[in-house]
Amino acid sequence: MEARNIDVKSEISCQHLYKSFPGMDGNVTEVLKDVNLSVAKNEFLVILGPGQCGKTTLLNIMAGLDSSDSGEILLNDVPVSGPNPNLGLVFQRMALMPWKTVMGNVSMGLKFRGVSKKEREEKARYFINLVGLSGFEKSYPYQLSGGMKQRVGIARAYCSDPEVLLMDEPFGALDAQTRYMMEEEILRIWEKAKRTVVFVTNNIEEAIYLGDRIVLLSRCPATVKAVYPIDLARPRQFTDSRFLEVRQKIADNTDLAL
């Protein structure tokens, strides 16, 4: 798979975002400081930054689940002012409904939108198959491994047919082998069912392996420290000399603990 040319027209963008939170001691903690970034249609953008720098806060604002102190999020040039069906979110923790089956979890968003049972199950079955869980439609979350649960979360997000998929460190809680497998899987799914993806991580290798571009954030208060286009053909190899060159370049400019 060759490196892709990306449509330069932004589908979602953050413009001059500021966010702070009041502390228990009465002081105010500034979390985001003049964050500006844009994401092109069908681009796989990775937001990379150290822990507790405000990455999840940024993603929640992009998803319309939180508000900024100032600045705005634009989706196709329209301000995002609250939860939006065109913005799907895959959580850091596996936020599945334990009383619902795989089918029930994946089709849940369509049910809330009033889609008929037949139509939502047909669509859910397609995405369950796409993420490699065919045959587990009647299984409950407690019967699934960590990787399988995250596949359900990805299928659920895709099934709601969002324009943009926001992913908050979805593989951070997985063991190393499962994490690598899921990185391969998310690229396979993304190539099969294109979406604009904004993927948050604190792992440099994961960022380079997945991303068309990497937006590097500073420590809190987070601001955009650098942007790195990743001009490497897929599939990428962690030991490839060009991969390692990019890794070193980012590592020399990062606040991450390596």
C-alpha positions as CSV (number, residue, x, y, z in Angstrom):
1,M,0.0,0.0,0.0
2,E,1.5,3.3,-1.1
3,A,1.5,6.5,0.9
4,R,-1.7,8.4,0.2
5,N,-2.4,11.9,-1.2
6,I,-4.8,13.6,1.1
7,D,-7.5,16.0,0.2
8,V,-6.4,19.3,1.7
9,K,-9.9,20.6,2.5
10,S,-10.5,20.4,6.2
11,E,-13.4,18.3,7.4
12,I,-13.0,19.1,11.1
13,S,-10.9,21.8,12.6
14,C,-10.0,23.3,16.0
15,Q,-9.6,27.1,16.1
16,H,-7.9,28.9,18.9
17,L,-9.1,26.6,21.7
18,Y,-8.5,27.5,25.3
19,K,-9.7,25.5,28.3
20,S,-9.1,25.7,32.0
21,F,-10.5,24.0,35.1
22,P,-10.9,25.4,38.6
23,G,-8.9,23.5,41.3
24,M,-9.9,22.5,44.8
25,D,-7.5,25.2,46.2
26,G,-9.2,27.9,44.2
27,N,-6.5,28.1,41.6
28,V,-7.2,27.7,37.9
29,T,-5.4,25.1,35.8
30,E,-5.0,26.0,32.2
31,V,-5.3,22.7,30.1
32,L,-5.4,23.9,26.5
33,K,-3.8,27.1,25.2
34,D,-4.5,28.3,21.7
35,V,-4.8,24.9,20.1
36,N,-5.2,25.0,16.3
37,L,-5.4,22.0,14.0
38,S,-7.3,20.8,11.0
39,V,-8.1,17.3,9.7
40,A,-8.7,16.5,6.0
41,K,-11.5,14.2,4.8
42,N,-10.5,10.5,5.2
43,E,-7.2,11.5,6.8
44,F,-5.8,9.4,9.7
45,L,-4.6,12.2,12.1
46,V,-2.8,11.2,15.3
47,I,-2.6,13.6,18.3
48,L,0.5,12.7,20.2
49,G,1.3,14.0,23.7
50,P,2.4,13.2,27.2
51,G,0.0,11.9,29.8
52,Q,-2.3,14.5,31.5
53,C,-1.5,17.1,28.9
54,G,-5.2,17.6,27.9
55,K,-5.5,15.2,25.0
56,T,-8.8,13.7,26.2
57,T,-10.1,17.1,27.1
58,L,-9.4,18.2,23.5
59,L,-11.1,15.1,22.1
60,N,-14.1,15.6,24.3
61,I,-14.4,19.2,23.0
62,M,-14.1,18.0,19.4
63,A,-16.9,15.5,20.1
64,G,-19.2,18.2,21.6
65,L,-19.1,16.5,25.0
66,D,-17.4,19.5,26.6
67,S,-17.1,23.2,25.8
68,S,-14.0,25.3,25.5
69,D,-13.5,28.6,27.3
70,S,-12.9,30.2,23.9
71,G,-12.3,29.2,20.3
72,E,-14.4,26.8,18.3
73,I,-14.7,23.4,16.6
74,L,-15.9,23.4,13.0
75,L,-17.3,20.4,11.2
76,N,-17.6,21.1,7.5
77,D,-17.4,24.8,8.4
78,V,-20.3,24.5,10.9
79,P,-19.6,25.1,14.6
80,V,-19.9,22.1,16.9
81,S,-22.0,23.1,19.9
82,G,-22.9,19.7,21.4
83,P,-23.1,16.0,20.7
84,N,-23.3,15.4,16.9
85,P,-24.3,12.1,15.1
86,N,-21.6,12.9,12.6
87,L,-18.9,12.6,15.3
88,G,-18.3,9.1,16.6
89,L,-16.2,8.4,19.7
90,V,-14.3,5.3,20.7
91,F,-13.4,5.6,24.4
92,Q,-10.2,4.9,26.2
93,R,-12.0,2.5,28.5
94,M,-14.3,-0.1,27.0
95,A,-17.6,1.6,27.6
96,L,-19.9,-1.3,26.6
97,M,-23.3,-1.9,28.1
98,P,-22.7,-5.1,30.1
99,W,-26.4,-6.2,29.8
100,K,-26.4,-6.0,26.0
101,T,-25.0,-8.5,23.6
102,V,-22.5,-7.6,20.9
103,M,-25.4,-7.1,18.5
104,G,-27.2,-4.9,21.1
105,N,-24.1,-2.7,21.7
106,V,-23.2,-2.3,18.1
107,S,-26.7,-1.4,17.0
108,M,-27.5,0.8,20.0
109,G,-26.9,4.2,18.3
110,L,-29.2,3.2,15.4
111,K,-31.9,2.2,17.8
112,F,-31.8,5.6,19.5
113,R,-32.2,7.2,16.0
114,G,-35.4,5.1,15.4
115,V,-34.0,2.8,12.7
116,S,-36.1,-0.4,12.3
117,K,-34.8,-3.5,14.0
118,K,-34.3,-5.3,10.7
119,E,-32.2,-2.5,9.2
120,R,-30.1,-1.8,12.3
121,E,-29.3,-5.5,12.7
122,E,-28.3,-5.8,9.0
123,K,-26.0,-2.9,9.3
124,A,-24.6,-4.0,12.7
125,R,-23.9,-7.4,11.3
126,Y,-21.9,-5.9,8.5
127,F,-19.6,-4.0,10.9
128,I,-19.4,-6.9,13.4
129,N,-18.1,-9.0,10.5
130,L,-15.8,-6.2,9.4
131,V,-14.1,-6.1,12.8
132,G,-13.7,-9.9,12.8
133,L,-16.4,-10.8,15.4
134,S,-18.8,-12.8,13.2
135,G,-20.3,-15.6,15.3
136,F,-20.2,-13.5,18.5
137,E,-23.3,-11.5,17.9
138,K,-25.1,-13.0,20.9
139,S,-22.1,-12.8,23.3
140,Y,-22.0,-10.5,26.3
141,P,-19.0,-8.2,27.1
142,Y,-17.9,-10.5,30.1
143,Q,-17.5,-13.3,27.6
144,L,-15.0,-11.3,25.4
145,S,-11.3,-10.5,25.7
146,G,-10.0,-7.0,25.9
147,G,-9.2,-6.8,22.2
148,M,-12.6,-8.2,21.3
149,K,-14.3,-5.6,23.5
150,Q,-12.5,-2.8,21.7
151,R,-13.5,-4.3,18.3
152,V,-17.1,-4.0,19.5
153,G,-16.5,-0.3,20.4
154,I,-15.1,0.3,17.0
155,A,-17.9,-1.5,15.3
156,R,-20.5,0.5,17.3
157,A,-18.8,3.8,16.3
158,Y,-18.7,2.9,12.7
159,C,-22.3,1.5,12.7
160,S,-23.7,5.0,13.6
161,D,-22.2,6.2,10.3
162,P,-20.3,9.2,11.6
163,E,-18.3,11.4,9.2
164,V,-15.4,11.7,11.7
165,L,-14.2,9.0,14.1
166,L,-12.5,10.2,17.3
167,M,-10.5,7.6,19.2
168,D,-9.2,8.3,22.7
169,E,-6.2,6.0,23.3
170,P,-8.3,2.9,22.5
171,F,-5.5,0.4,22.8
172,G,-3.7,1.8,25.9
173,A,-5.1,-0.8,28.3
174,L,-4.2,-3.8,26.1
175,D,-1.2,-6.0,26.5
176,A,1.6,-5.4,23.9
177,Q,0.8,-8.2,21.6
178,T,-2.9,-7.4,21.5
179,R,-2.2,-3.8,21.1
180,Y,0.0,-4.4,18.0
181,M,-2.7,-6.7,16.6
182,M,-5.4,-4.0,17.1
183,E,-3.2,-1.4,15.4
184,E,-3.1,-3.6,12.3
185,E,-6.8,-4.2,12.6
186,I,-7.8,-0.5,12.8
187,L,-5.8,0.2,9.6
188,R,-7.5,-2.7,7.9
189,I,-10.9,-1.5,8.9
190,W,-10.1,2.1,8.0
191,E,-8.9,1.1,4.5
192,K,-12.1,-1.0,4.1
193,A,-14.6,1.6,5.4
194,K,-13.0,5.0,5.0
195,R,-13.6,7.7,7.7
196,T,-11.8,10.7,8.9
197,V,-10.0,9.5,12.0
198,V,-8.5,11.6,14.9
199,F,-6.6,9.1,17.1
200,V,-5.1,10.1,20.4
201,T,-2.0,8.3,21.9
202,N,1.1,8.9,24.0
203,N,3.0,6.2,22.2
204,I,5.4,7.5,19.5
205,E,5.7,4.1,17.6
206,E,1.9,3.7,17.5
207,A,1.6,7.3,16.2
208,I,4.1,6.7,13.4
209,Y,2.6,3.3,12.5
210,L,-0.9,4.6,12.2
211,G,-0.8,8.2,11.2
212,D,-0.9,10.2,7.9
213,R,0.1,13.1,10.1
214,I,1.1,13.5,13.7
215,V,0.2,16.6,15.7
216,L,2.6,16.8,18.7
217,L,1.2,18.5,21.8
218,S,3.3,20.1,24.6
219,R,2.9,19.5,28.2
220,C,0.0,21.1,30.0
221,P,-1.2,23.7,29.1
222,A,-1.2,21.9,25.7
223,T,-0.5,23.7,22.6
224,V,0.5,22.4,19.2
225,K,4.3,22.0,19.4
226,A,4.9,20.5,15.9
227,V,3.2,18.8,13.0
228,Y,4.8,15.8,11.2
229,P,3.6,14.5,7.9
230,I,4.4,10.7,7.8
231,D,5.3,10.0,4.2
232,L,5.9,6.2,4.7
233,A,4.1,3.6,2.6
234,R,1.9,1.1,4.5
235,P,2.3,-1.5,5.9
236,R,5.0,0.1,8.0
237,Q,7.8,-1.7,9.8
238,F,8.9,-0.6,13.3
239,T,12.5,-1.6,12.4
240,D,12.6,0.2,9.0
241,S,15.4,2.8,8.9
242,R,13.0,5.6,7.8
243,F,10.6,4.7,10.5
244,L,13.4,4.9,13.1
245,E,14.5,8.3,11.6
246,V,11.0,9.7,12.1
247,R,10.8,8.3,15.6
248,Q,14.1,9.9,16.6
249,K,13.1,13.3,15.1
250,I,9.9,13.3,17.1
251,A,11.5,11.9,20.2
252,D,14.1,14.8,20.2
253,N,11.2,17.3,20.3
254,T,8.8,15.6,22.7
255,D,8.0,16.0,26.4
256,L,7.2,12.3,26.6
257,A,9.1,10.1,29.0
258,L,11.0,7.6,26.9
